[in-house]
Amino acid sequence: MYSKYSMYIRLLFLLIVILSKASSTCLREKPARTPVIIIPGDAGDQIEAQLNKKRVIHPECPKTTKDFITLWLNVRDLITSLDCWADNVKLHYCNVTRKTYNSEGVTTRIPGFGNTNSLEWLDPKFKELGQYFAFVVSHLVELGYERGVSLRGAPYDFRKAPNEQGGYFVQLKNLIEETYRINGNKPVALLAHSMGGSMALHLLHGQSKQWKEKYIHSLISLSGVWGGAVKAMKAIATGENFGISALNETLLREIERSLPSTVWLMPSSSFWKPDEILIQTQKKNFTVNNFQQFFDDIGYPTGWEMRKDIEKYSDHTIPPNVEVHCLHGIGLKTVDRLNYGKYNPFPDEEPSIVYGDGDGSVNKRSLEGCLKWRGQQKEKVHYLTFNKTSHFSVITDDRIITYLKKVLINM
């Protein structure tokens, strides 16, 4: 009898041990995850448009659409009907309201707020050209994140600067609070790329210390443009086709000049000295000190009006007062100065370029601007660079996933 009960006790003890191990394994398989909201950069989410135009620039351009169509990114339209597309996507500026508006008969909207679909694939039909945050999102989903719940997106009209984004910032704040609640009151990490970091910074500047302590886990910036970029000057002066020869730079220039976000991305006087030459021409040189003259000389004085509107949003030296993870590429040729001469006169001809260090798009001094916050805030500012990694390839780099796992998941 004694041995019989002894055997039962041993079996019961063994079962408890097995269940205990199984329970601990389950816990390890479901670690705590910090909810994430992705804030895309310039050109980093879809824009949809509905057309009801009285006139078009030539007969082949469509006047109307039955429903909303994808305006950005639409690779087919960029290749086959660039001029029609350009007329639909460009903005116009009003000196009275100090705001921009679409071409007549063009109504736009930003799809997918709160979800990640419109910033994973900008054009799903062209996988190589249309991929954006799909790599990061797919890996986070594999790690247990759920789209629309613990992993969300905050797309916006990237054509415009913060002075016209008041409604978006209200939406973003509400999204952060909602994401906090539906994830068991867990603070939210803002994962931002490029200009998205500046948008996140502006939101955080407008919130109280108590709000940030409650709702924000951290700001994770990938390729942040903290001090602007000389490349924006080329886009405004001559046009920028990003190395795609099939795209007409002169036509693209008309669009790029019309976008307040391009003007916002011009070099900041907090990062460039007043006597540092950004553009050299036969008649005069341009620095951060004579932007008004620059816009006058290219025949686009409206650009100076835009610049005045957004000047107060261009100081990124003020810290966000949240924990920051600042990651970016370095070691790639990046536009440092534009030279125009006798055989390539300013501004209509392609300039010769003096290169410096950066990620191929943004200058190194701008990318490392987050280091200015060290010593200004009590929260940590983590900093990591990736050699020979470009502005966009940083979000398709395996090392980013490794870093995110360490920061976001309690494993």
Secondary structure, 3 states (H helix, E strand, C coil): CHHHHHHHHHHHHHHHHHHHHHHHHHHHHCCEECCEEEECCCCCCCEEEEEECCCCCCCCCCCECCCCEEEECCHHHHHHCHHHHHHHHCEEEECCCCEEEECCCEEEECCCCCCCHHHHECCCCCHHHHECCHHHHHHHHHCCCCECCCEEECCCCCCCCHHHCHHHHHHHHHHHHHHHHHCCCCCEEEEEECHHHHHHHHHHHCCCHHHHHHHEEEEEEECCCCCCCHHHHHHHHCCCCCCCCCCCHHHHHHHHHHCHHHHHCCCCCCCCCCCCCCEECCCCEECCCCHHHHHHHCCCCHHHHHHHHHHHHCCCCCCCCCCEEEEEEECEEEEEEEECCCCCCCCCCCCEEEEEEEECCCEHHHHHHHHHHECCECCCEEEEEEECCCCCHHHHCHHHHHHHHHHHEEC
